[in-house]
């Protein structure tokens, strides 16, 4: 082996090195975050009602993201003729995971909220890797006191249960808890379908509290642009993505898989359109449970969606003259 093999730089293949999201630099001092985008893991799944395992989602998404992380100084999309996430323009860091206290939802959620608040204090875009969908509750709570925003929610399920047997902070409750926040101006819930854990009254309550509910079949009748036209334009958006919003054929690795979901390009075109018509100020992606998918395709889907979405968010911020 040549003693000067590193003089020409490292190839740094996906299976080499520290496994951070997109092989971003590690930033474990949360009081010194200096970035445009900060990745936070929220490995919590005590809010799950059926199959656990989403606590391993952040690790699996990070590992899958290394597939898309090497070379070229960015991600060139020849269809758009755009280099997304150019290394000299977009600074992305991985700040590690919020600390989890097993069986203690209150403390674990508080630690997630603390991490998101630190990202916001650094004026970075928070991107949170779940964990079950209950982790959205502390994510939204971290935005209290900031400018209002509209939630765009991708999911097979409405997640609008108020309380069931005393549970108010499980993975069936997050959108109900969000609707109660003064900082949330409304929500668009996309992909909702089939047999649901939410009763008829829950759908009525969601609409009364400002939700527009769009099924997969309605999305296909409307088209992506038709769906985007139903979402308020020129406002701030928070995007929460439950991986079971996508079809089980491409996302089997989740606790509550559901047939009839979105395809990859339906999701990507929706997220790209959202980034173009308003400012996405926060993202979480939840419910990846890798042990139910030994091919790893669910984690790859999650990583690919996130990297492409982050790229488009930052690209449109640049076009609008934002940081």
C-alpha positions as CSV (number, residue, x, y, z in Angstrom):
1,X,0.0,0.0,0.0
2,X,1.4,3.4,-1.0
3,X,2.2,5.7,1.9
4,X,0.6,8.6,0.0
5,X,-2.6,6.9,-1.1
6,X,-4.7,9.6,0.5
7,X,-3.0,12.4,-1.4
8,X,-5.5,12.0,-4.2
9,X,-8.5,11.9,-1.8
10,X,-10.7,9.2,-0.6
11,X,-13.2,7.3,-2.7
12,X,-15.3,6.9,0.5
13,X,-17.7,4.3,-0.8
14,X,-21.1,3.8,1.0
15,X,-19.9,1.0,3.2
16,X,-16.9,2.9,4.5
17,X,-16.7,5.3,7.4
18,X,-19.1,6.6,10.1
19,X,-22.8,6.1,9.2
20,X,-24.4,9.5,9.4
21,X,-27.3,10.7,7.3
22,X,-25.9,11.2,3.8
23,X,-22.5,11.0,5.4
24,X,-23.0,14.5,6.7
25,X,-20.6,15.8,9.4
26,X,-21.4,15.0,13.0
27,X,-22.4,17.9,15.2
28,X,-22.9,16.7,18.7
29,X,-22.6,20.1,20.4
30,X,-26.2,21.2,20.1
31,X,-25.3,24.7,21.2
32,X,-22.9,25.1,18.3
33,X,-25.0,23.9,15.3
34,X,-23.8,25.7,12.2
35,X,-25.8,24.4,9.2
36,X,-28.7,24.9,6.9
37,X,-30.1,21.4,7.6
38,X,-29.8,19.4,10.8
39,X,-30.8,15.7,11.1
40,X,-32.0,14.4,14.4
41,X,-32.9,10.8,15.2
42,X,-35.9,10.1,17.4
43,X,-35.7,6.3,18.0
44,X,-38.9,6.0,20.0
45,X,-41.6,3.4,19.4
46,X,-43.4,3.1,22.8
47,X,-46.4,4.8,21.2
48,X,-47.0,1.8,18.9
49,X,-50.3,-0.2,19.2
50,X,-49.3,-3.2,17.2
51,X,-45.9,-4.2,15.8
52,X,-42.9,-2.4,17.4
53,X,-39.5,-1.9,15.8
54,X,-39.6,1.7,14.6
55,X,-37.0,2.6,17.2
56,X,-34.5,1.1,14.8
57,X,-35.7,3.4,12.0
58,X,-33.2,6.2,12.4
59,X,-30.2,3.8,12.1
60,X,-31.6,2.0,9.1
61,X,-32.4,5.3,7.3
62,X,-29.0,6.6,8.0
63,X,-27.4,3.4,6.7
64,X,-29.6,3.5,3.5
65,X,-28.7,7.2,2.9
66,X,-25.1,6.3,2.4
67,X,-26.0,4.8,-0.9
68,X,-26.7,8.3,-2.2
69,X,-23.9,10.2,-0.4
70,X,-20.7,9.9,-2.4
71,X,-19.1,11.8,-5.2
72,X,-20.0,14.7,-7.6
73,X,-20.4,17.4,-4.9
74,X,-24.2,17.2,-5.0
75,X,-27.0,15.3,-6.7
76,X,-27.5,16.1,-10.3
77,X,-31.1,15.5,-11.6
78,X,-30.9,15.4,-15.4
79,X,-34.7,15.8,-15.8
80,X,-34.7,19.1,-13.8
81,X,-31.1,20.0,-14.9
82,X,-30.4,21.0,-11.4
83,X,-27.7,20.0,-8.9
84,X,-29.5,19.5,-5.6
85,X,-27.6,19.8,-2.3
86,X,-24.4,21.2,-3.7
87,X,-21.7,20.8,-1.0
88,X,-20.5,24.4,-1.4
89,X,-24.0,25.8,-0.9
90,X,-26.0,23.6,1.5
91,X,-24.5,22.7,4.8
92,X,-26.1,19.6,6.3
93,X,-25.1,18.0,9.7
94,X,-26.2,15.0,11.7
95,X,-26.6,15.9,15.3
96,X,-27.3,12.3,16.5
97,X,-30.3,11.1,18.4
98,X,-32.4,12.5,21.2
99,X,-31.9,10.4,24.3
100,X,-34.7,7.8,24.9
101,X,-35.8,6.6,28.3
102,X,-37.5,3.2,27.8
103,X,-41.3,3.2,28.6
104,X,-41.1,6.9,29.6
105,X,-43.0,8.7,26.8
106,X,-43.0,12.1,28.6
107,X,-39.3,12.2,29.1
108,X,-38.4,10.8,25.7
109,X,-40.8,13.3,23.9
110,X,-39.3,16.1,26.0
111,X,-35.8,15.1,24.8
112,X,-37.0,15.1,21.1
113,X,-38.6,18.6,21.6
114,X,-35.3,19.9,23.1
115,X,-33.4,18.7,20.1
116,X,-35.7,20.3,17.6
117,X,-35.7,23.6,19.6
118,X,-31.9,23.6,19.4
119,X,-32.0,23.1,15.6
120,X,-34.5,26.0,15.3
121,X,-32.4,28.2,17.5
122,X,-29.6,27.6,15.1
123,X,-31.9,28.7,12.2
124,X,-31.5,25.3,10.5
125,X,-34.1,23.1,8.9
126,X,-35.0,20.3,11.3
127,X,-35.3,16.9,9.7
128,X,-36.3,14.2,12.3
129,X,-36.0,10.5,11.7
130,X,-38.5,8.4,13.6
131,X,-39.5,6.4,15.5
132,X,-43.2,5.9,15.6
133,X,-45.6,8.8,14.6
134,X,-46.0,10.0,18.2
135,X,-42.6,11.7,17.8
136,X,-44.4,14.3,15.7
137,X,-46.0,15.6,18.9
138,X,-42.8,17.0,20.4
139,X,-41.6,18.1,17.0
140,X,-44.7,20.3,16.6
141,X,-44.5,21.4,20.2
142,X,-41.0,22.8,19.5
143,X,-42.4,25.3,17.1
144,X,-44.6,27.0,19.7
145,X,-43.9,30.8,19.7
146,X,-42.8,30.8,16.1
147,X,-44.7,31.9,13.0
148,X,-47.8,29.8,12.1
149,X,-47.7,27.0,9.5
150,X,-49.8,24.5,7.7
151,X,-49.2,20.8,8.2
152,X,-49.0,18.5,5.2
153,X,-49.5,14.9,6.4
154,X,-48.8,11.7,4.3
155,X,-50.2,8.6,5.9
156,X,-52.5,5.6,5.4
157,X,-54.2,6.6,8.7
158,X,-55.7,9.8,10.0
159,X,-53.9,9.7,13.4
160,X,-56.6,12.0,14.8
161,X,-57.6,10.0,17.9
162,X,-58.1,12.4,20.9
163,X,-57.9,9.8,23.7
164,X,-58.2,6.1,24.0
165,X,-57.9,4.3,27.4
166,X,-56.1,7.3,28.7
167,X,-53.5,7.4,25.9
168,X,-53.2,10.9,24.4
169,X,-49.6,10.8,23.1
170,X,-49.4,7.5,21.1
171,X,-48.9,7.1,17.4
172,X,-52.7,7.4,16.8
173,X,-52.8,10.9,18.3
174,X,-50.3,13.3,16.7
175,X,-52.5,15.1,14.2
176,X,-55.1,15.7,16.9
177,X,-52.5,17.1,19.2
178,X,-51.2,19.3,16.3
179,X,-54.7,20.6,15.5
180,X,-54.9,21.9,19.1
181,X,-51.8,24.1,18.7
182,X,-52.3,27.8,17.9
183,X,-49.2,27.7,15.7
184,X,-51.0,25.3,13.3
185,X,-53.3,27.1,10.9
186,X,-54.7,23.9,9.2
187,X,-53.6,20.6,7.7
188,X,-53.9,18.6,4.5
189,X,-53.9,14.8,5.2
190,X,-53.0,12.8,2.1
191,X,-53.1,9.1,1.4
192,X,-55.8,8.2,4.0
193,X,-57.5,5.0,3.0
194,X,-59.3,1.7,3.6
195,X,-60.2,0.3,7.1
196,X,-59.2,2.9,9.7
197,X,-58.7,3.0,13.4
198,X,-60.5,6.3,13.5
199,X,-64.2,6.3,13.8
200,X,-66.6,8.3,11.6
201,X,-66.8,11.0,14.3
202,X,-63.0,11.4,14.1
203,X,-63.1,12.4,10.5
204,X,-65.8,14.9,11.2
205,X,-63.8,16.3,14.1
206,X,-60.7,16.6,11.9
207,X,-62.6,18.5,9.2
208,X,-64.1,20.8,11.9
209,X,-60.6,21.5,13.2
210,X,-59.3,22.5,9.8
211,X,-58.2,19.3,8.0
212,X,-58.6,18.6,4.3
213,X,-58.6,14.8,3.9
214,X,-57.5,13.3,0.5
215,X,-57.5,9.6,-0.2
216,X,-55.1,7.9,-2.6
217,X,-57.9,7.4,-5.1
218,X,-58.9,11.1,-4.8
219,X,-55.3,12.1,-5.3
220,X,-55.2,10.1,-8.6
221,X,-58.4,11.7,-9.8
222,X,-57.2,15.2,-8.9
223,X,-53.6,14.7,-10.1
224,X,-50.6,16.0,-8.1
225,X,-51.2,19.6,-9.2
226,X,-54.9,19.3,-8.3
227,X,-53.8,18.2,-4.8
228,X,-51.3,21.0,-4.5
229,X,-54.0,23.5,-5.6
230,X,-56.0,22.5,-2.4
231,X,-53.0,23.3,-0.2
232,X,-52.7,27.0,0.8
233,X,-50.0,28.7,-1.3
234,X,-47.2,31.0,-0.1
235,X,-47.4,29.8,3.5
236,X,-45.0,27.9,5.8
237,X,-45.4,24.1,5.7
238,X,-44.4,21.4,8.1
239,X,-44.2,18.0,6.4
240,X,-44.8,14.8,8.3
241,X,-44.4,11.6,6.4
242,X,-45.5,8.2,7.7
243,X,-43.9,5.6,5.5
244,X,-47.1,3.5,5.5
245,X,-48.6,6.3,3.3
246,X,-46.7,4.6,0.5
247,X,-47.8,1.3,-0.9
248,X,-46.8,-1.9,0.9
249,X,-45.1,-3.2,-2.3
250,X,-42.4,-0.5,-1.8
251,X,-42.7,0.0,2.0
252,X,-43.3,-3.3,3.7
253,X,-40.9,-2.4,6.6
254,X,-43.4,-0.7,8.9
255,X,-45.6,-1.6,11.8
256,X,-48.9,-0.9,10.1
257,X,-48.5,-1.6,6.3
258,X,-51.4,-0.8,4.1
259,X,-52.1,-1.7,0.5
260,X,-53.2,0.9,-2.1
261,X,-50.7,3.6,-1.1
262,X,-48.7,6.2,-2.9
263,X,-45.9,5.4,-5.4
264,X,-42.4,6.9,-5.1
265,X,-43.0,9.5,-7.8
266,X,-46.3,10.5,-6.5
267,X,-44.6,11.3,-3.2
268,X,-41.6,13.0,-4.8
269,X,-43.7,15.2,-7.2
270,X,-46.0,16.2,-4.3
271,X,-43.0,17.2,-2.1
272,X,-41.3,19.0,-4.9
273,X,-44.4,21.0,-5.7
274,X,-44.9,21.8,-2.0
275,X,-41.3,23.2,-1.8
276,X,-42.0,25.3,-4.9
277,X,-45.2,26.9,-3.6
278,X,-44.2,27.7,0.0
279,X,-41.4,27.4,2.6
280,X,-41.0,23.9,4.2
281,X,-39.8,24.7,7.7
282,X,-39.7,21.2,9.2
283,X,-39.8,17.6,8.2
284,X,-40.2,14.3,10.0
285,X,-40.4,10.8,8.5
286,X,-41.7,8.0,10.8
287,X,-42.7,4.4,11.2
288,X,-39.8,2.7,9.3
289,X,-39.4,-0.6,11.1
290,X,-36.5,-2.3,9.3
291,X,-36.8,-5.8,10.8
292,X,-40.0,-6.4,8.7
293,X,-38.2,-5.8,5.4
294,X,-35.0,-7.7,5.0
295,X,-34.4,-6.3,1.5
296,X,-33.9,-2.8,3.0
297,X,-36.1,-1.2,0.4
298,X,-38.3,0.6,2.9
299,X,-35.2,2.3,4.4
300,X,-33.9,3.1,1.0
301,X,-37.2,4.6,0.0
302,X,-37.2,6.8,3.2
303,X,-33.6,8.0,2.6
304,X,-34.3,8.7,-1.1
305,X,-37.4,10.6,-0.4
306,X,-35.8,12.7,2.3
307,X,-32.6,13.5,0.4
308,X,-34.7,14.5,-2.7
309,X,-37.1,16.5,-0.6
310,X,-34.4,18.4,1.3
311,X,-32.7,19.1,-2.0
312,X,-35.8,20.7,-3.4
313,X,-36.6,22.6,-0.3
314,X,-33.1,24.2,-0.3
315,X,-33.2,24.8,-4.0
316,X,-36.4,26.7,-3.9
317,X,-35.2,28.7,-0.8
318,X,-32.3,29.8,-2.9
319,X,-34.5,30.8,-5.8
320,X,-36.7,32.8,-3.4
321,X,-33.5,34.5,-2.0
322,X,-33.8,32.7,1.4
323,X,-30.9,31.3,3.3
